[in-house]
Amino acid sequence: MQRFTAKIVEMMKQEKLYASQGGPIILSQIENEYGNIDSAYGAAAKPYIKWAAGMAISLDTGVPWVMCQQSDAPDPIINTCNGFYCDQFTPNSNKKPKMWTENWSGWFLSFGGTIPYRPVEDLAFAVARFFQRGGTFQNYYMVMIIGVNVFVHGQSHFEPNLRVKIAWLLLKQYHGGTNFDRTTGGPFIATSYDYDAPIDEYGQVRQPKWGHLRDVHKAIKLCEEALIATDPKISSLGPNLEAAVYKTGSGGCSAFLANIDTKSDATVNFNGNSYHLPAWSVSILPDCKNVVLNTAKVNSMSVIPSFMHESLNTNADSTDSIGSGWSWINEPVGISKASAFNKLGLLEQINTTADKSDYLWYSL
């Protein structure tokens, strides 16, 4: 493990990819949810975690290290939360930021099981609640990393011992990670790793999930100045009703109003104004007055896939347009791969493709 980790770190350093070198990597992670299973290792678990943490720090990346689901992560390693909801999570030191490294947008598909589905309203609620209650960083489980801004009261910083405010988000798996071969990450799990992610396993945008989450993060972004300036002041507006207010030293103000009742809508009074809160929702007020988004109200479009049948002009050549703009060329068998072949009759698909492709089709 040490050789492997050191090798990866060295490769990143050679390419100057760490933020301390001017690159895009702002965090590194060592271990993954070891805290969920460390009881099985008894007394050996804690020394191992201390060793892993020390080994990681010794590699001197210049950026913080995190351990997810590791409540006893030793300083300066930041312990983080993975799960469907992380608003109640607190790090093991007030010097560490509250971070959500895996926001589960769905779940694994099991052979013979129903297709997992997480409503976007619930996912959006979880995201808004996390930032409402002092969250600094959240990352969707399952995709690639995109740009993140890190601030300590408005200034870029990478010191893990300070209370860092991270103003935007990381996407770890916004996009499903399907393996079209036979291997999977666990028993009885299908090779499809779509995970009901905002971008599906084929790279297509999944609406309204993608669009609504985009709108949620735009709304949170409007609160950025207040979010990075201070911790929230949380107050009750009634049973299962809560307000969180962020105020800047210059008088700026942003608020989150939450109704955590799963069934009943509510009307609340806040700062002299009345607000309607649907059940299980958060309203975001970047100026502490006007609601720019409620997580239960989806305004992005829904897309229902459909097939269109069009007649094919059999006399067309490669330069002719067919129907909706599609064109075609005649590709001789074997031009792209030497193992390609044609054969009259039907073939058994698994043996024919040898698990190396999911593409096999027949022509009449």
Secondary structure, 3 states (H helix, E strand, C coil): CHHHHHHHHHHHHHCCCEHHHCCCECCEECCCCHHHCHHHHHHHHHHHHHHHHHHHHHCCCCCCEEEECCCCCCCCCEEEEEECCCCCCCCCCCCCCCEEEEEECCCCCECCCCCCCCCHHHHHHHHHHHHHCCCCEEEEECCCCCCCCEEECCECCCCCCCCCEECCCEECCCECCCCCCCCCCCCCECCCCCCCCCECCCCCECCCHHHHHHHHHHHHHCCHHHHCCCCCEEEEEECCEEEEEEECCCCCEEEEEEECCCCCCEEEEECCEEEEECCCEEEEECCCCCCCEECCCCCCCCCCCCCCCCCCCCCCCCCCCECCCECCCCCCCCCCCCCCCCCCCCCCHHHHHCCCCCCCCCCC
